[in-house]
Amino acid sequence: MKISVKAIPNARKDEVKLAGENVEEGLIVKVHAPPEKNKANERVIEILKDYFKADVRLISGEKSRKKIVEIL
């Protein structure tokens, strides 16, 4: 399943919110990590792995706040 994610780096705390009524409409992921040296992307993946209890892979948006991830 592919999901759109809006990543917000440098947040006060790590959290996941629904962007709409359900997961298919996308997620907002706030991470404490800075957007430098891929740290925010790595943290987004870690948080989503815990959230879905499954493997997660970044499909697109490595240098953007808008990302597409695949839940395996």
MDTraj code that builds the backbone (N, CA, C; nanometers):
import mdtraj as md
import numpy as np

residues = "MET LYS ILE SER VAL LYS ALA ILE PRO ASN ALA ARG LYS ASP GLU VAL LYS LEU ALA GLY GLU ASN VAL GLU GLU GLY LEU ILE VAL LYS VAL HIS ALA PRO PRO GLU LYS ASN LYS ALA ASN GLU ARG VAL ILE GLU ILE LEU LYS ASP TYR PHE LYS ALA ASP VAL ARG LEU ILE SER GLY GLU LYS SER ARG LYS LYS ILE VAL GLU ILE LEU".split()
xyz = np.array([
    [0.0846, -0.1163, 0.0000],
    [0.0000, 0.0000, 0.0000],
    [0.0897, 0.1234, 0.0000],
    [0.0595, 0.2211, -0.0844],
    [0.1347, 0.3460, -0.0908],
    [0.0544, 0.4566, -0.0224],
    [0.1241, 0.5387, 0.0555],
    [0.0595, 0.6451, 0.1323],
    [0.1382, 0.7739, 0.1152],
    [0.0672, 0.8851, 0.1045],
    [0.1347, 1.0147, 0.1004],
    [0.1587, 1.0605, 0.2444],
    [0.2746, 1.1209, 0.2645],
    [0.3152, 1.1658, 0.3973],
    [0.3664, 1.3082, 0.3869],
    [0.3232, 1.3919, 0.4784],
    [0.3808, 1.5252, 0.4899],
    [0.4702, 1.5217, 0.6127],
    [0.5999, 1.5387, 0.5922],
    [0.6971, 1.5349, 0.7013],
    [0.7227, 1.6756, 0.7528],
    [0.7265, 1.6891, 0.8834],
    [0.7562, 1.8169, 0.9461],
    [0.8774, 1.7969, 1.0371],
    [0.9974, 1.8361, 0.9898],
    [1.1183, 1.8197, 1.0713],
    [1.1287, 1.9278, 1.1778],
    [1.2182, 1.9090, 1.2711],
    [1.2449, 2.0038, 1.3803],
    [1.1228, 2.0303, 1.4674],
    [1.0360, 1.9315, 1.4812],
    [0.9187, 1.9448, 1.5673],
    [0.9601, 1.9257, 1.7130],
    [0.8735, 1.9658, 1.8027],
    [0.9035, 1.9490, 1.9453],
    [0.9063, 1.8031, 1.9868],
    [0.8155, 1.7241, 1.9262],
    [0.8123, 1.5814, 1.9583],
    [0.7736, 1.5035, 1.8338],
    [0.8028, 1.3743, 1.8363],
    [0.7674, 1.2862, 1.7252],
    [0.6214, 1.2456, 1.7401],
    [0.5448, 1.2575, 1.6310],
    [0.4061, 1.2116, 1.6340],
    [0.3521, 1.1887, 1.4937],
    [0.2467, 1.1082, 1.4850],
    [0.1804, 1.0767, 1.3585],
    [0.0343, 1.1182, 1.3710],
    [-0.0153, 1.1908, 1.2693],
    [-0.1552, 1.2315, 1.2653],
    [-0.2126, 1.1942, 1.1297],
    [-0.3413, 1.1699, 1.1268],
    [-0.4097, 1.1480, 0.9997],
    [-0.4290, 1.2829, 0.9312],
    [-0.4077, 1.2886, 0.8007],
    [-0.4277, 1.4118, 0.7261],
    [-0.5753, 1.4316, 0.6919],
    [-0.6527, 1.3247, 0.6974],
    [-0.7953, 1.3322, 0.6662],
    [-0.8724, 1.2390, 0.7573],
    [-0.9738, 1.1764, 0.7001],
    [-1.0594, 1.0852, 0.7762],
    [-0.9950, 0.9485, 0.7993],
    [-0.9079, 0.9054, 0.7046],
    [-0.8463, 0.7733, 0.7175],
    [-0.7043, 0.7745, 0.6615],
    [-0.6351, 0.6638, 0.6765],
    [-0.4940, 0.6534, 0.6373],
    [-0.4742, 0.6744, 0.4875],
    [-0.5702, 0.6316, 0.4065],
    [-0.5563, 0.6438, 0.2611],
    [-0.5463, 0.7903, 0.2159],
    [-0.5961, 0.8833, 0.2958],
    [-0.5895, 1.0252, 0.2614],
    [-0.4540, 1.0867, 0.2958],
    [-0.3708, 1.0135, 0.3648],
    [-0.2359, 1.0597, 0.3955],
    [-0.2125, 1.0776, 0.5441],
    [-0.0861, 1.0998, 0.5772],
    [-0.0442, 1.1180, 0.7155],
    [0.0407, 1.2435, 0.7280],
    [0.0415, 1.2983, 0.8468],
    [0.1331, 1.4060, 0.8825],
    [0.2248, 1.3473, 0.9889],
    [0.3541, 1.3487, 0.9615],
    [0.4512, 1.2919, 1.0548],
    [0.5440, 1.4033, 1.1013],
    [0.5387, 1.4321, 1.2313],
    [0.6286, 1.5315, 1.2905],
    [0.7465, 1.4584, 1.3524],
    [0.8667, 1.5082, 1.3225],
    [0.9872, 1.4457, 1.3780],
    [1.0762, 1.5522, 1.4410],
    [1.1418, 1.5143, 1.5465],
    [1.2323, 1.6040, 1.6170],
    [1.3636, 1.6229, 1.5396],
    [1.3959, 1.5282, 1.4543],
    [1.5229, 1.5288, 1.3805],
    [1.5285, 1.6442, 1.2797],
    [1.6481, 1.6989, 1.2565],
    [1.6641, 1.8054, 1.1567],
    [1.6671, 1.7469, 1.0147],
    [1.6370, 1.8288, 0.9144],
    [1.6368, 1.7787, 0.7763],
    [1.7755, 1.7791, 0.7134],
    [1.8745, 1.7389, 0.7882],
    [2.0120, 1.7382, 0.7406],
    [2.0655, 1.5957, 0.7384],
    [2.1434, 1.5654, 0.6372],
    [2.2104, 1.4353, 0.6239],
    [2.1127, 1.3191, 0.6353],
    [1.9905, 1.3378, 0.5827],
    [1.8891, 1.2328, 0.5766],
    [1.8351, 1.1905, 0.7134],
    [1.8644, 1.2658, 0.8187],
    [1.8207, 1.2285, 0.9536],
    [1.6689, 1.2301, 0.9670],
    [1.6027, 1.3310, 0.9115],
    [1.4566, 1.3395, 0.9218],
    [1.3906, 1.2241, 0.8463],
    [1.4394, 1.1917, 0.7280],
    [1.3832, 1.0799, 0.6511],
    [1.3967, 0.9484, 0.7267],
    [1.5115, 0.9256, 0.7850],
    [1.5339, 0.8034, 0.8606],
    [1.4387, 0.7944, 0.9790],
    [1.4183, 0.9060, 1.0457],
    [1.3280, 0.9077, 1.1618],
    [1.1824, 0.8874, 1.1190],
    [1.1429, 0.9474, 1.0071],
    [1.0075, 0.9277, 0.9549],
    [0.9839, 0.7789, 0.9293],
    [1.0798, 0.7124, 0.8672],
    [1.0673, 0.5692, 0.8382],
    [1.0569, 0.4889, 0.9677],
    [1.1395, 0.5208, 1.0666],
    [1.1350, 0.4500, 1.1952],
    [0.9985, 0.4654, 1.2624],
    [0.9465, 0.5875, 1.2635],
    [0.8174, 0.6143, 1.3271],
    [0.7058, 0.5380, 1.2556],
    [0.7089, 0.5385, 1.1225],
    [0.6046, 0.4689, 1.0470],
    [0.6145, 0.3174, 1.0628],
    [0.7348, 0.2646, 1.0782],
    [0.7499, 0.1208, 1.1033],
    [0.6815, 0.0831, 1.2341],
    [0.7004, 0.1645, 1.3377],
    [0.6347, 0.1394, 1.4662],
    [0.4834, 0.1581, 1.4561],
    [0.4398, 0.2580, 1.3826],
    [0.2980, 0.2902, 1.3684],
    [0.2219, 0.1774, 1.2977],
    [0.2786, 0.1249, 1.1880],
    [0.2120, 0.0212, 1.1098],
    [0.2536, -0.1202, 1.1492],
    [0.3570, -0.1351, 1.2300],
    [0.4095, -0.2670, 1.2676],
    [0.4441, -0.3479, 1.1425],
    [0.5075, -0.2791, 1.0460],
    [0.5453, -0.3414, 0.9185],
    [0.6657, -0.2676, 0.8618],
    [0.7262, -0.3259, 0.7597],
    [0.8366, -0.2587, 0.6923],
    [0.7838, -0.1428, 0.6091],
    [0.8623, -0.0356, 0.6035],
    [0.8236, 0.0847, 0.5296],
    [0.9406, 0.1248, 0.4417],
    [0.9081, 0.1702, 0.3199],
    [1.0113, 0.2092, 0.2245],
    [0.9738, 0.3440, 0.1645],
    [1.0710, 0.4333, 0.1553],
    [1.0500, 0.5640, 0.0942],
    [1.0536, 0.5484, -0.0573],
    [0.9445, 0.5870, -0.1242],
    [0.9349, 0.5751, -0.2695],
    [0.9829, 0.7041, -0.3367],
    [0.9330, 0.8180, -0.2897],
    [0.9729, 0.9461, -0.3488],
    [0.9641, 1.0568, -0.2443],
    [1.0305, 1.1689, -0.2740],
    [1.0264, 1.2843, -0.1858],
    [1.1414, 1.2919, -0.0878],
    [1.2557, 1.2388, -0.1270],
    [1.3707, 1.2368, -0.0365],
    [1.4107, 1.3768, 0.0098],
    [1.3985, 1.4762, -0.0775],
    [1.4390, 1.6125, -0.0422],
    [1.3194, 1.7066, -0.0308],
    [1.2023, 1.6502, -0.0117],
    [1.0798, 1.7289, -0.0036],
    [1.0048, 1.6937, 0.1243],
    [0.9178, 1.7830, 0.1686],
    [0.8329, 1.7509, 0.2833],
    [0.7216, 1.6554, 0.2444],
    [0.6820, 1.6587, 0.1170],
    [0.5794, 1.5672, 0.0684],
    [0.6463, 1.4414, 0.0174],
    [0.6094, 1.3292, 0.0775],
    [0.6741, 1.2026, 0.0469],
    [0.5694, 1.0972, 0.0127],
    [0.6136, 0.9955, -0.0575],
    [0.5319, 0.8768, -0.0818],
    [0.6071, 0.7595, -0.0201],
    [0.5395, 0.6861, 0.0684],
    [0.6010, 0.5687, 0.1295],
    [0.5183, 0.4465, 0.0953],
    [0.5850, 0.3331, 0.0953],
    [0.5184, 0.2064, 0.0696],
    [0.5234, 0.1227, 0.1953],
    [0.4070, 0.0729, 0.2352],
    [0.3981, -0.0159, 0.3507],
    [0.4044, -0.1581, 0.2961],
    [0.5033, -0.2341, 0.3391],
    [0.5239, -0.3700, 0.2861],
    [0.4600, -0.4746, 0.3748],
])
top = md.Topology()
chain = top.add_chain()
for i, resn in enumerate(residues, 1):
    res = top.add_residue(resn, chain, resSeq=i)
    for name in ("N", "CA", "C"):
        top.add_atom(name, md.element.get_by_symbol(name[0]), res)
traj = md.Trajectory(xyz[None], top)
